[in-house]
């Protein structure tokens, strides 16, 4: 089986990720790549097609093949992992900016998600999470203060929510998530530097302890242009 296209693809991918070919620059032409790698033009095209599928390059007629900002491919939908760990796994630099952190009364939808009474006290934590200094996800999190009173005075620009919950005996053992694909609303567009016509991924998540107690409910809005999500589905016997 001819695997030369894989060798070309892997070498180009490595050079894109290490900055040899910078974001916004053009790759060598197809003709130049055939000479550089000693392969046929169809082989080069196959390799470039794979890189395009990965979101690493943008191929345009009469313009050439331009290097794009790598898309973050996450297992957020199927794994319980902090944002910081997720970013480091993707070789990104994480940063969190807290927009607000306030004590509020739970409205009906929040109370339902957290399995508490409407009007019960919750901490409403609003954050923007950055990857490599670029705003990437806008998160609104609700934490029931009757179950987790310790979180009210935590600096969440420095501390991870999941680590904080674990330190105080409320470790998240499983998460139920619902994924919606939508257009950015005015709030998330402003926070993420987008237009309201831009696509986003919206996750509604509830974090449960080992004893099946809900300790956090979050609505996370991810940029559609810089994120994709991986799912592993097993066959039922």
HURA-V832973 format. One record per residue. BURIAL is 1 if it has 9 or more other C-alpha atoms within 8 Angstrom, else 0. D_LAST is the distance of its C-alpha to the last C-alpha in whole Angstrom. Layout:
burial=BURIAL d_last=D_LAST
burial=BURIAL d_last=D_LAST
//
This chain:
burial=0 d_last=33
burial=0 d_last=35
burial=0 d_last=34
burial=0 d_last=38
burial=1 d_last=36
burial=0 d_last=34
burial=0 d_last=37
burial=1 d_last=39
burial=1 d_last=37
burial=0 d_last=36
burial=0 d_last=40
burial=0 d_last=41
burial=1 d_last=38
burial=0 d_last=39
burial=1 d_last=43
burial=1 d_last=42
burial=1 d_last=40
burial=0 d_last=43
burial=0 d_last=46
burial=0 d_last=47
burial=1 d_last=46
burial=0 d_last=47
burial=1 d_last=45
burial=0 d_last=47
burial=0 d_last=49
burial=1 d_last=48
burial=1 d_last=47
burial=0 d_last=49
burial=0 d_last=49
burial=1 d_last=47
burial=0 d_last=50
burial=0 d_last=50
burial=1 d_last=47
burial=1 d_last=47
burial=0 d_last=50
burial=0 d_last=49
burial=0 d_last=46
burial=0 d_last=47
burial=1 d_last=44
burial=0 d_last=44
burial=1 d_last=44
burial=0 d_last=41
burial=1 d_last=40
burial=1 d_last=41
burial=1 d_last=40
burial=1 d_last=36
burial=1 d_last=37
burial=1 d_last=38
burial=0 d_last=36
burial=1 d_last=33
burial=1 d_last=35
burial=1 d_last=36
burial=0 d_last=32
burial=0 d_last=32
burial=1 d_last=35
burial=1 d_last=37
burial=1 d_last=40
burial=1 d_last=41
burial=1 d_last=42
burial=0 d_last=45
burial=0 d_last=47
burial=0 d_last=51
burial=0 d_last=50
burial=1 d_last=48
burial=1 d_last=45
burial=1 d_last=45
burial=1 d_last=43
burial=1 d_last=41
burial=0 d_last=41
burial=0 d_last=37
burial=1 d_last=34
burial=0 d_last=33
burial=1 d_last=29
burial=1 d_last=27
burial=1 d_last=24
burial=1 d_last=26
burial=1 d_last=23
burial=0 d_last=20
burial=0 d_last=23
burial=1 d_last=25
burial=0 d_last=28
burial=1 d_last=32
burial=0 d_last=34
burial=1 d_last=36
burial=0 d_last=33
burial=1 d_last=32
burial=1 d_last=35
burial=1 d_last=36
burial=0 d_last=32
burial=1 d_last=33
burial=0 d_last=37
burial=1 d_last=38
burial=1 d_last=41
burial=1 d_last=40
burial=1 d_last=43
burial=1 d_last=43
burial=1 d_last=45
burial=1 d_last=46
burial=0 d_last=47
burial=0 d_last=47
burial=1 d_last=46
burial=0 d_last=48
burial=1 d_last=47
burial=0 d_last=47
burial=1 d_last=46
burial=1 d_last=42
burial=0 d_last=42
burial=0 d_last=40
burial=0 d_last=37
burial=1 d_last=37
burial=1 d_last=37
burial=1 d_last=34
burial=1 d_last=32
burial=1 d_last=34
burial=0 d_last=34
burial=1 d_last=37
burial=0 d_last=40
burial=1 d_last=42
burial=0 d_last=45
burial=1 d_last=44
burial=1 d_last=45
burial=1 d_last=42
burial=1 d_last=43
burial=1 d_last=43
burial=1 d_last=42
burial=1 d_last=42
burial=1 d_last=42
burial=1 d_last=42
burial=1 d_last=40
burial=1 d_last=41
burial=1 d_last=40
burial=0 d_last=43
burial=0 d_last=45
burial=0 d_last=44
burial=1 d_last=42
burial=1 d_last=39
burial=1 d_last=37
burial=1 d_last=39
burial=1 d_last=38
burial=1 d_last=39
burial=1 d_last=37
burial=1 d_last=38
burial=1 d_last=38
burial=1 d_last=39
burial=1 d_last=42
burial=0 d_last=42
burial=0 d_last=39
burial=1 d_last=40
burial=0 d_last=44
burial=0 d_last=44
burial=1 d_last=43
burial=0 d_last=46
burial=0 d_last=48
burial=0 d_last=46
burial=0 d_last=47
burial=1 d_last=44
burial=1 d_last=45
burial=0 d_last=45
burial=1 d_last=42
burial=1 d_last=39
burial=0 d_last=37
burial=1 d_last=34
burial=1 d_last=36
burial=1 d_last=39
burial=1 d_last=37
burial=1 d_last=35
burial=0 d_last=39
burial=1 d_last=40
burial=0 d_last=37
burial=1 d_last=35
burial=1 d_last=32
burial=1 d_last=29
burial=1 d_last=26
burial=1 d_last=24
burial=1 d_last=24
burial=0 d_last=23
burial=1 d_last=24
burial=0 d_last=25
burial=0 d_last=26
burial=0 d_last=29
burial=0 d_last=31
burial=0 d_last=34
burial=1 d_last=38
burial=1 d_last=40
burial=0 d_last=42
burial=0 d_last=45
burial=0 d_last=45
burial=1 d_last=42
burial=1 d_last=44
burial=1 d_last=47
burial=1 d_last=45
burial=1 d_last=43
burial=0 d_last=46
burial=1 d_last=44
burial=0 d_last=45
burial=1 d_last=44
burial=0 d_last=43
burial=1 d_last=40
burial=1 d_last=37
burial=1 d_last=35
burial=1 d_last=31
burial=1 d_last=32
burial=1 d_last=29
burial=1 d_last=30
burial=1 d_last=28
burial=1 d_last=28
burial=1 d_last=29
burial=1 d_last=28
burial=1 d_last=29
burial=1 d_last=27
burial=0 d_last=28
burial=0 d_last=27
burial=0 d_last=30
burial=1 d_last=31
burial=1 d_last=33
burial=1 d_last=34
burial=1 d_last=33
burial=1 d_last=33
burial=1 d_last=34
burial=1 d_last=34
burial=1 d_last=35
burial=1 d_last=34
burial=1 d_last=36
burial=1 d_last=35
burial=0 d_last=37
burial=1 d_last=36
burial=1 d_last=32
burial=1 d_last=29
burial=1 d_last=26
burial=1 d_last=23
burial=0 d_last=19
burial=0 d_last=16
burial=0 d_last=13
burial=0 d_last=9
burial=0 d_last=6
burial=0 d_last=4
burial=0 d_last=0
//
